[in-house]
């Protein structure tokens, strides 16, 4: 099934000029970029995006970090795009990430882990809509 998923190249990766390298891994996996932009989230915008994690002990640290610098947000489309992207991202904690994944190659630690990807169809829909209007996505 063709799906769409939201990708974020996080501040730690953008700060190290890794956007191109990460987008290359995404494209080589066969995912199509159907929308893309660079944004610098405010703290409130980061808190809104990660609202599901509000009760987690790392919420303040995570949202502070996500608003600390620019990020590259994109919508990826492809067959089974949600799981496919989760697979090439690798585990949340880079210490557990498999060889060949984005997080294994670039993540600094469990928080500064270089990329975000939606984890299910419902979250993908909400997350895409958080950043992009219909007009901003090619069809
Ligand atoms: P993901 O779906 O793999 O991104 O992982 P989660 O949904 O569980 O967590 C969202 C994000 O919160 C992760 O990508 C990390 O940036 C951050 N995070 C997750 N677990 C921890 C943690 O134990 N400590 C800190 N500081 N950040 C975490």
Backbone and ligand atoms as CSV (ligand in chain L), in Angstrom:
chain,resi,resn,atom,element,x,y,z
A,1,UNK,N,N,0.834,-1.199,0.000
A,1,UNK,CA,C,0.000,0.000,0.000
A,1,UNK,C,C,0.877,1.260,0.000
A,2,UNK,N,N,0.547,2.193,-0.878
A,2,UNK,CA,C,1.303,3.453,-0.904
A,2,UNK,C,C,0.920,4.284,0.314
A,3,UNK,N,N,1.950,4.736,1.032
A,3,UNK,CA,C,1.721,5.533,2.239
A,3,UNK,C,C,2.551,6.813,2.195
A,4,UNK,N,N,2.168,7.723,3.089
A,4,UNK,CA,C,2.969,8.927,3.319
A,4,UNK,C,C,3.411,8.951,4.770
A,5,UNK,N,N,4.603,9.465,4.996
A,5,UNK,CA,C,5.102,9.575,6.363
A,5,UNK,C,C,5.839,10.892,6.528
A,6,UNK,N,N,5.871,11.395,7.766
A,6,UNK,CA,C,6.590,12.645,8.007
A,6,UNK,C,C,8.005,12.354,8.489
A,7,UNK,N,N,8.962,13.013,7.863
A,7,UNK,CA,C,10.361,12.910,8.281
A,7,UNK,C,C,10.825,14.266,8.801
A,8,UNK,N,N,11.597,14.237,9.878
A,8,UNK,CA,C,12.286,15.461,10.320
A,8,UNK,C,C,13.772,15.143,10.448
A,9,UNK,N,N,14.599,15.943,9.777
A,9,UNK,CA,C,16.043,15.881,10.018
A,9,UNK,C,C,16.278,16.877,11.153
A,10,UNK,N,N,16.684,16.348,12.308
A,10,UNK,CA,C,16.681,17.098,13.566
A,10,UNK,C,C,17.863,18.083,13.664
A,11,UNK,N,N,17.786,19.006,14.646
A,11,UNK,CA,C,18.825,20.058,14.742
A,11,UNK,C,C,20.264,19.557,14.812
A,12,UNK,N,N,20.497,18.424,15.472
A,12,UNK,CA,C,21.897,17.955,15.567
A,12,UNK,C,C,22.461,17.626,14.192
A,13,UNK,N,N,21.604,17.093,13.315
A,13,UNK,CA,C,22.066,16.699,11.974
A,13,UNK,C,C,22.209,17.922,11.072
A,14,UNK,N,N,21.246,18.845,11.148
A,14,UNK,CA,C,21.335,20.058,10.320
A,14,UNK,C,C,22.570,20.868,10.738
A,15,UNK,N,N,22.850,20.923,12.037
A,15,UNK,CA,C,24.007,21.676,12.536
A,15,UNK,C,C,25.314,21.122,11.977
A,16,UNK,N,N,25.328,19.811,11.646
A,16,UNK,CA,C,26.546,19.185,11.107
A,16,UNK,C,C,26.496,19.044,9.590
A,17,UNK,N,N,25.542,19.776,8.939
A,17,UNK,CA,C,25.447,19.764,7.468
A,17,UNK,C,C,25.159,18.382,6.889
A,18,UNK,N,N,24.319,17.614,7.604
A,18,UNK,CA,C,24.070,16.241,7.162
A,18,UNK,C,C,22.773,16.064,6.372
A,19,UNK,N,N,22.090,17.180,6.061
A,19,UNK,CA,C,20.799,17.054,5.342
A,19,UNK,C,C,20.956,16.246,4.052
A,20,UNK,N,N,21.967,16.604,3.263
A,20,UNK,CA,C,22.167,15.944,1.970
A,20,UNK,C,C,22.441,14.457,2.130
A,21,UNK,N,N,23.307,14.116,3.082
A,21,UNK,CA,C,23.669,12.711,3.292
A,21,UNK,C,C,22.443,11.902,3.717
A,22,UNK,N,N,21.625,12.490,4.578
A,22,UNK,CA,C,20.438,11.769,5.074
A,22,UNK,C,C,19.380,11.660,3.977
A,23,UNK,N,N,19.175,12.739,3.219
A,23,UNK,CA,C,18.203,12.682,2.116
A,23,UNK,C,C,18.643,11.641,1.074
A,24,UNK,N,N,19.942,11.515,0.895
A,24,UNK,CA,C,20.461,10.512,-0.049
A,24,UNK,C,C,20.082,9.097,0.414
A,25,UNK,N,N,20.219,8.831,1.710
A,25,UNK,CA,C,19.855,7.511,2.234
A,25,UNK,C,C,18.353,7.261,2.052
A,26,UNK,N,N,17.560,8.310,2.268
A,26,UNK,CA,C,16.109,8.203,2.095
A,26,UNK,C,C,15.771,7.884,0.641
A,27,UNK,N,N,16.393,8.614,-0.272
A,27,UNK,CA,C,16.094,8.422,-1.701
A,27,UNK,C,C,16.606,7.076,-2.207
A,28,UNK,N,N,17.767,6.660,-1.701
A,28,UNK,CA,C,18.307,5.367,-2.131
A,28,UNK,C,C,17.439,4.206,-1.654
A,29,UNK,N,N,16.660,4.449,-0.602
A,29,UNK,CA,C,15.738,3.411,-0.119
A,29,UNK,C,C,14.476,3.353,-0.976
A,30,UNK,N,N,14.373,4.268,-1.942
A,30,UNK,CA,C,13.231,4.235,-2.861
A,30,UNK,C,C,12.067,5.106,-2.439
A,31,UNK,N,N,12.258,5.890,-1.367
A,31,UNK,CA,C,11.176,6.784,-0.930
A,31,UNK,C,C,11.216,8.080,-1.737
A,32,UNK,N,N,10.022,8.571,-2.088
A,32,UNK,CA,C,9.906,9.814,-2.868
A,32,UNK,C,C,9.664,10.978,-1.926
A,33,UNK,N,N,10.389,12.078,-2.134
A,33,UNK,CA,C,10.142,13.296,-1.353
A,33,UNK,C,C,9.058,14.086,-2.090
A,34,UNK,N,N,7.863,14.200,-1.478
A,34,UNK,CA,C,6.770,14.905,-2.168
A,34,UNK,C,C,6.521,16.300,-1.586
A,35,UNK,N,N,7.255,16.651,-0.509
A,35,UNK,CA,C,7.206,18.006,0.058
A,35,UNK,C,C,8.427,18.140,0.948
A,36,UNK,N,N,9.000,19.348,1.001
A,36,UNK,CA,C,10.186,19.539,1.855
A,36,UNK,C,C,10.363,21.011,2.171
A,37,UNK,N,N,10.769,21.305,3.406
A,37,UNK,CA,C,11.109,22.681,3.773
A,37,UNK,C,C,11.978,22.700,5.030
A,38,UNK,N,N,12.649,23.822,5.222
A,38,UNK,CA,C,13.452,24.015,6.432
A,38,UNK,C,C,12.708,24.977,7.344
A,39,UNK,N,N,12.588,24.621,8.610
A,39,UNK,CA,C,11.917,25.502,9.585
A,39,UNK,C,C,12.704,25.511,10.888
A,40,UNK,N,N,12.572,26.614,11.628
A,40,UNK,CA,C,13.127,26.669,12.980
A,40,UNK,C,C,11.938,26.758,13.929
A,41,UNK,N,N,11.638,25.641,14.597
A,41,UNK,CA,C,10.457,25.578,15.465
A,41,UNK,C,C,10.629,26.447,16.698
A,42,UNK,N,N,9.554,27.092,17.115
A,42,UNK,CA,C,9.551,27.761,18.418
A,42,UNK,C,C,9.370,26.664,19.465
A,43,UNK,N,N,9.622,26.989,20.719
A,43,UNK,CA,C,9.427,26.004,21.795
A,43,UNK,C,C,7.969,25.537,21.802
A,44,UNK,N,N,7.052,26.472,21.643
A,44,UNK,CA,C,5.622,26.118,21.642
A,44,UNK,C,C,5.284,25.169,20.494
A,45,UNK,N,N,5.857,25.416,19.323
A,45,UNK,CA,C,5.603,24.540,18.168
A,45,UNK,C,C,6.177,23.138,18.407
A,46,UNK,N,N,7.354,23.065,19.021
A,46,UNK,CA,C,7.957,21.760,19.328
A,46,UNK,C,C,7.108,21.032,20.378
A,47,UNK,N,N,6.612,21.773,21.376
A,47,UNK,CA,C,5.754,21.169,22.408
A,47,UNK,C,C,4.457,20.651,21.795
A,48,UNK,N,N,3.935,21.378,20.818
A,48,UNK,CA,C,2.715,20.948,20.133
A,48,UNK,C,C,2.950,19.680,19.334
A,49,UNK,N,N,4.070,19.637,18.649
A,49,UNK,CA,C,4.375,18.461,17.826
A,49,UNK,C,C,4.531,17.206,18.682
A,50,UNK,N,N,5.210,17.350,19.835
A,50,UNK,CA,C,5.483,16.198,20.693
A,50,UNK,C,C,4.492,16.069,21.847
A,51,UNK,N,N,3.295,16.631,21.683
A,51,UNK,CA,C,2.290,16.626,22.760
A,51,UNK,C,C,2.043,15.219,23.336
A,52,UNK,N,N,2.137,14.179,22.491
A,52,UNK,CA,C,1.908,12.813,23.008
A,52,UNK,C,C,2.944,12.409,24.063
A,53,UNK,N,N,4.082,13.082,24.065
A,53,UNK,CA,C,5.144,12.732,25.023
A,53,UNK,C,C,5.141,13.637,26.266
A,54,UNK,N,N,4.087,14.439,26.400
A,54,UNK,CA,C,3.992,15.430,27.478
A,54,UNK,C,C,4.315,14.884,28.873
A,55,UNK,N,N,3.932,13.641,29.115
A,55,UNK,CA,C,4.115,13.061,30.460
A,55,UNK,C,C,5.495,12.419,30.628
A,56,UNK,N,N,6.260,12.341,29.542
A,56,UNK,CA,C,7.563,11.667,29.632
A,56,UNK,C,C,8.564,12.579,30.348
A,57,UNK,N,N,9.488,11.998,31.129
A,57,UNK,CA,C,10.453,12.802,31.887
A,57,UNK,C,C,11.371,13.646,30.996
A,58,UNK,N,N,11.542,13.225,29.739
A,58,UNK,CA,C,12.463,13.952,28.856
A,58,UNK,C,C,11.767,15.005,27.991
A,59,UNK,N,N,10.467,15.275,28.257
A,59,UNK,CA,C,9.703,16.176,27.392
A,59,UNK,C,C,10.329,17.578,27.272
A,60,UNK,N,N,10.720,18.171,28.401
A,60,UNK,CA,C,11.278,19.537,28.358
A,60,UNK,C,C,12.612,19.552,27.612
A,61,UNK,N,N,13.424,18.547,27.888
A,61,UNK,CA,C,14.723,18.466,27.231
A,61,UNK,C,C,14.543,18.262,25.721
A,62,UNK,N,N,13.637,17.356,25.355
A,62,UNK,CA,C,13.393,17.043,23.938
A,62,UNK,C,C,12.882,18.271,23.179
A,63,UNK,N,N,11.919,18.967,23.751
A,63,UNK,CA,C,11.316,20.094,23.033
A,63,UNK,C,C,12.284,21.295,22.996
A,64,UNK,N,N,13.103,21.428,24.047
A,64,UNK,CA,C,14.137,22.472,24.035
A,64,UNK,C,C,15.132,22.213,22.919
A,65,UNK,N,N,15.541,20.957,22.833
A,65,UNK,CA,C,16.480,20.553,21.780
A,65,UNK,C,C,15.869,20.737,20.385
A,66,UNK,N,N,14.625,20.309,20.183
A,66,UNK,CA,C,14.001,20.377,18.854
A,66,UNK,C,C,13.764,21.812,18.394
A,67,UNK,N,N,13.765,22.754,19.350
A,67,UNK,CA,C,13.595,24.160,18.976
A,67,UNK,C,C,14.923,24.915,19.025
A,68,UNK,N,N,16.029,24.179,19.173
A,68,UNK,CA,C,17.346,24.819,19.342
A,68,UNK,C,C,17.995,25.250,18.026
A,69,UNK,N,N,17.457,24.784,16.911
A,69,UNK,CA,C,18.052,25.117,15.614
A,69,UNK,C,C,17.139,24.646,14.502
A,70,UNK,N,N,17.485,24.992,13.256
A,70,UNK,CA,C,16.621,24.599,12.140
A,70,UNK,C,C,16.550,23.091,11.932
A,71,UNK,N,N,15.422,22.672,11.364
A,71,UNK,CA,C,15.210,21.263,10.998
A,71,UNK,C,C,14.727,21.217,9.544
A,72,UNK,N,N,14.893,20.073,8.911
A,72,UNK,CA,C,14.366,19.890,7.555
A,72,UNK,C,C,13.208,18.887,7.642
A,73,UNK,N,N,12.024,19.394,7.321
A,73,UNK,CA,C,10.813,18.570,7.414
A,73,UNK,C,C,10.414,18.134,6.013
A,74,UNK,N,N,10.068,16.867,5.857
A,74,UNK,CA,C,9.636,16.421,4.533
A,74,UNK,C,C,8.530,15.375,4.642
A,75,UNK,N,N,7.799,15.224,3.549
A,75,UNK,CA,C,6.802,14.165,3.440
A,75,UNK,C,C,7.354,13.139,2.459
A,76,UNK,N,N,7.427,11.885,2.910
A,76,UNK,CA,C,7.968,10.808,2.083
A,76,UNK,C,C,6.834,9.898,1.655
A,77,UNK,N,N,6.865,9.505,0.400
A,77,UNK,CA,C,5.804,8.639,-0.118
A,77,UNK,C,C,6.404,7.380,-0.725
A,78,UNK,N,N,5.707,6.264,-0.560
A,78,UNK,CA,C,6.161,5.014,-1.165
A,78,UNK,C,C,5.389,3.829,-0.622
A,79,UNK,N,N,5.683,2.681,-1.178
A,79,UNK,CA,C,5.075,1.432,-0.739
A,79,UNK,C,C,5.500,1.168,0.720
A,80,UNK,N,N,4.550,1.081,1.613
A,80,UNK,CA,C,4.868,0.821,3.026
A,80,UNK,C,C,5.820,1.853,3.606
A,81,UNK,N,N,5.648,3.117,3.225
A,81,UNK,CA,C,6.614,4.175,3.570
A,81,UNK,C,C,6.870,4.325,5.075
A,82,UNK,N,N,5.828,4.096,5.873
A,82,UNK,CA,C,5.980,4.319,7.320
A,82,UNK,C,C,6.996,3.341,7.910
A,83,UNK,N,N,6.778,2.057,7.680
A,83,UNK,CA,C,7.703,1.043,8.208
A,83,UNK,C,C,9.054,1.088,7.514
A,84,UNK,N,N,9.022,1.360,6.218
A,84,UNK,CA,C,10.275,1.416,5.456
A,84,UNK,C,C,11.191,2.489,6.029
A,85,UNK,N,N,10.618,3.674,6.303
A,85,UNK,CA,C,11.441,4.760,6.837
A,85,UNK,C,C,11.898,4.447,8.267
A,86,UNK,N,N,11.006,3.866,9.091
A,86,UNK,CA,C,11.396,3.493,10.459
A,86,UNK,C,C,12.602,2.534,10.405
A,87,UNK,N,N,12.585,1.639,9.431
A,87,UNK,CA,C,13.661,0.667,9.291
A,87,UNK,C,C,14.990,1.333,8.941
A,88,UNK,N,N,14.962,2.285,8.003
A,88,UNK,CA,C,16.244,2.901,7.638
A,88,UNK,C,C,16.692,3.944,8.664
A,89,UNK,N,N,15.730,4.435,9.506
A,89,UNK,CA,C,16.133,5.326,10.607
A,89,UNK,C,C,16.971,4.578,11.644
A,90,UNK,N,N,16.525,3.363,11.995
A,90,UNK,CA,C,17.187,2.598,13.050
A,90,UNK,C,C,16.573,2.886,14.411
A,91,UNK,N,N,17.040,2.155,15.430
A,91,UNK,CA,C,16.472,2.250,16.780
A,91,UNK,C,C,16.654,3.648,17.373
A,92,UNK,N,N,15.727,4.028,18.267
A,92,UNK,CA,C,15.743,5.343,18.928
A,92,UNK,C,C,17.105,5.617,19.555
A,93,UNK,N,N,17.617,4.628,20.301
A,93,UNK,CA,C,18.943,4.752,20.907
A,93,UNK,C,C,19.980,4.244,19.896
A,94,UNK,N,N,20.859,5.132,19.426
A,94,UNK,CA,C,21.817,4.714,18.388
A,94,UNK,C,C,22.694,3.533,18.804
A,95,UNK,N,N,22.839,3.329,20.112
A,95,UNK,CA,C,23.628,2.174,20.573
A,95,UNK,C,C,22.974,0.859,20.141
A,96,UNK,N,N,21.645,0.918,19.934
A,96,UNK,CA,C,20.921,-0.296,19.519
A,96,UNK,C,C,20.603,-0.309,18.028
A,97,UNK,N,N,21.026,0.723,17.307
A,97,UNK,CA,C,20.665,0.835,15.882
A,97,UNK,C,C,21.528,-0.096,15.035
A,98,UNK,N,N,20.873,-0.675,14.037
A,98,UNK,CA,C,21.583,-1.598,13.150
A,98,UNK,C,C,22.513,-0.868,12.194
A,99,UNK,N,N,23.554,-1.577,11.800
A,99,UNK,CA,C,24.498,-1.110,10.781
A,99,UNK,C,C,23.738,-0.705,9.516
A,100,UNK,N,N,24.123,0.403,8.908
A,100,UNK,CA,C,23.479,0.813,7.662
A,100,UNK,C,C,22.295,1.748,7.868
A,101,UNK,N,N,21.883,1.963,9.132
A,101,UNK,CA,C,20.763,2.874,9.389
A,101,UNK,C,C,21.271,4.307,9.589
A,102,UNK,N,N,20.340,5.257,9.442
A,102,UNK,CA,C,20.699,6.670,9.588
A,102,UNK,C,C,21.200,6.957,11.008
A,103,UNK,N,N,20.500,6.427,11.994
A,103,UNK,CA,C,20.898,6.704,13.384
A,103,UNK,C,C,22.231,6.047,13.736
A,104,UNK,N,N,22.491,4.864,13.197
A,104,UNK,CA,C,23.792,4.219,13.443
A,104,UNK,C,C,24.904,5.101,12.870
A,105,UNK,N,N,24.646,5.677,11.682
A,105,UNK,CA,C,25.678,6.468,11.016
A,105,UNK,C,C,25.864,7.838,11.671
A,106,UNK,N,N,24.768,8.463,12.108
A,106,UNK,CA,C,24.863,9.884,12.453
A,106,UNK,C,C,24.388,10.305,13.843
A,107,UNK,N,N,23.538,9.511,14.514
A,107,UNK,CA,C,22.961,9.968,15.783
A,107,UNK,C,C,24.047,10.154,16.845
A,108,UNK,N,N,23.841,11.146,17.717
A,108,UNK,CA,C,24.814,11.434,18.768
A,108,UNK,C,C,24.454,10.697,20.057
A,109,UNK,N,N,23.163,10.667,20.381
A,109,UNK,CA,C,22.696,9.937,21.578
A,109,UNK,C,C,21.193,9.689,21.455
A,110,UNK,N,N,20.581,9.179,22.516
A,110,UNK,CA,C,19.161,8.781,22.440
A,110,UNK,C,C,18.240,9.965,22.140
A,111,UNK,N,N,18.652,11.167,22.519
A,111,UNK,CA,C,17.826,12.356,22.231
A,111,UNK,C,C,18.224,13.001,20.903
A,112,UNK,N,N,19.495,13.268,20.766
A,112,UNK,CA,C,20.007,13.907,19.536
A,112,UNK,C,C,20.251,12.812,18.506
A,113,UNK,N,N,19.133,12.213,18.067
A,113,UNK,CA,C,19.250,11.020,17.217
A,113,UNK,C,C,18.937,11.296,15.743
A,114,UNK,N,N,19.144,12.543,15.338
A,114,UNK,CA,C,19.245,12.935,13.912
A,114,UNK,C,C,17.977,12.921,13.064
A,115,UNK,N,N,17.044,12.000,13.333
A,115,UNK,CA,C,15.835,11.941,12.504
A,115,UNK,C,C,14.593,11.562,13.302
A,116,UNK,N,N,13.471,12.026,12.774
A,116,UNK,CA,C,12.153,11.606,13.267
A,116,UNK,C,C,11.401,10.973,12.107
A,117,UNK,N,N,10.597,9.957,12.390
A,117,UNK,CA,C,9.690,9.384,11.391
A,117,UNK,C,C,8.409,8.952,12.070
A,118,UNK,N,N,7.277,9.188,11.423
A,118,UNK,CA,C,5.980,8.802,11.989
A,118,UNK,C,C,5.967,7.302,12.273
A,119,UNK,N,N,5.194,6.890,13.308
A,119,UNK,CA,C,5.216,5.473,13.675
A,119,UNK,C,C,3.970,4.682,13.293
A,120,UNK,N,N,2.945,5.345,12.744
A,120,UNK,CA,C,1.710,4.646,12.365
A,120,UNK,C,C,0.910,5.532,11.414
A,121,UNK,N,N,-0.034,4.937,10.657
A,121,UNK,CA,C,-0.798,5.738,9.692
A,121,UNK,C,C,-1.517,6.944,10.319
A,122,UNK,N,N,-2.079,6.776,11.508
A,122,UNK,CA,C,-2.818,7.880,12.137
A,122,UNK,C,C,-1.865,9.007,12.523
A,123,UNK,N,N,-0.717,8.657,13.107
A,123,UNK,CA,C,0.235,9.698,13.500
A,123,UNK,C,C,0.844,10.352,12.258
A,124,UNK,N,N,1.050,9.563,11.209
A,124,UNK,CA,C,1.604,10.131,9.973
A,124,UNK,C,C,0.675,11.219,9.445
A,125,UNK,N,N,-0.619,10.937,9.457
A,125,UNK,CA,C,-1.583,11.903,8.932
A,125,UNK,C,C,-1.572,13.195,9.764
A,126,UNK,N,N,-1.591,13.053,11.070
A,126,UNK,CA,C,-1.578,14.216,11.966
A,126,UNK,C,C,-0.283,15.003,11.813
A,127,UNK,N,N,0.836,14.279,11.751
A,127,UNK,CA,C,2.142,14.943,11.691
A,127,UNK,C,C,2.363,15.663,10.353
A,128,UNK,N,N,1.929,15.032,9.256
A,128,UNK,CA,C,2.041,15.697,7.948
A,128,UNK,C,C,1.227,16.991,7.974
A,129,UNK,N,N,0.020,16.908,8.516
A,129,UNK,CA,C,-0.868,18.081,8.552
A,129,UNK,C,C,-0.336,19.173,9.491
A,130,UNK,N,N,0.501,18.786,10.468
A,130,UNK,CA,C,1.090,19.768,11.388
A,130,UNK,C,C,2.025,20.720,10.631
A,131,UNK,N,N,2.639,20.218,9.565
A,131,UNK,CA,C,3.649,21.007,8.851
A,131,UNK,C,C,3.257,21.435,7.432
A,132,UNK,N,N,2.414,20.632,6.776
A,132,UNK,CA,C,2.174,20.901,5.353
A,132,UNK,C,C,0.689,20.990,5.023
A,133,UNK,N,N,0.366,21.930,4.140
A,133,UNK,CA,C,-0.993,22.002,3.591
A,133,UNK,C,C,-1.023,21.131,2.331
A,134,UNK,N,N,-2.201,20.857,1.839
A,134,UNK,CA,C,-2.337,20.055,0.613
A,134,UNK,C,C,-1.584,20.676,-0.557
A,135,UNK,N,N,-1.643,21.986,-0.641
A,135,UNK,CA,C,-1.011,22.698,-1.755
A,135,UNK,C,C,0.507,22.562,-1.768
A,136,UNK,N,N,1.077,22.253,-0.610
A,136,UNK,CA,C,2.541,22.144,-0.519
A,136,UNK,C,C,3.056,20.754,-0.888
A,137,UNK,N,N,2.140,19.815,-1.169
A,137,UNK,CA,C,2.560,18.460,-1.518
A,137,UNK,C,C,2.283,18.198,-2.992
A,138,UNK,N,N,3.269,17.652,-3.691
A,138,UNK,CA,C,3.045,17.358,-5.103
A,138,UNK,C,C,2.193,16.088,-5.212
A,139,UNK,N,N,1.330,16.068,-6.191
A,139,UNK,CA,C,0.449,14.896,-6.376
A,139,UNK,C,C,0.526,14.409,-7.800
L,1,LIG,P1,P,11.279,7.506,18.001
L,1,LIG,O1,O,9.901,7.189,17.499
L,1,LIG,O2,O,12.293,6.456,17.664
L,1,LIG,O3,O,11.745,8.879,17.592
L,1,LIG,O4,O,11.226,7.481,19.607
L,1,LIG,P2,P,10.127,7.980,20.664
L,1,LIG,O5,O,8.818,8.282,20.000
L,1,LIG,O6,O,10.106,6.979,21.788
L,1,LIG,O7,O,10.738,9.321,21.270
L,1,LIG,C1,C,10.671,10.535,20.564
L,1,LIG,C2,C,12.006,11.218,20.671
L,1,LIG,O8,O,12.243,11.556,22.038
L,1,LIG,C3,C,13.221,10.373,20.278
L,1,LIG,O9,O,13.456,10.324,18.895
L,1,LIG,C4,C,14.329,11.090,21.011
L,1,LIG,O10,O,14.748,12.284,20.346
L,1,LIG,C5,C,13.642,11.466,22.325
L,1,LIG,N1,N,13.827,10.434,23.365
L,1,LIG,C6,C,13.320,9.176,23.400
L,1,LIG,N2,N,13.678,8.528,24.506
L,1,LIG,C7,C,14.428,9.402,25.214
L,1,LIG,C8,C,15.100,9.339,26.489
L,1,LIG,O11,O,15.060,8.315,27.184
L,1,LIG,N3,N,15.784,10.460,26.883
L,1,LIG,C9,C,15.823,11.609,26.137
L,1,LIG,N4,N,16.516,12.659,26.609
L,1,LIG,N5,N,15.208,11.705,24.939
L,1,LIG,C10,C,14.529,10.624,24.482
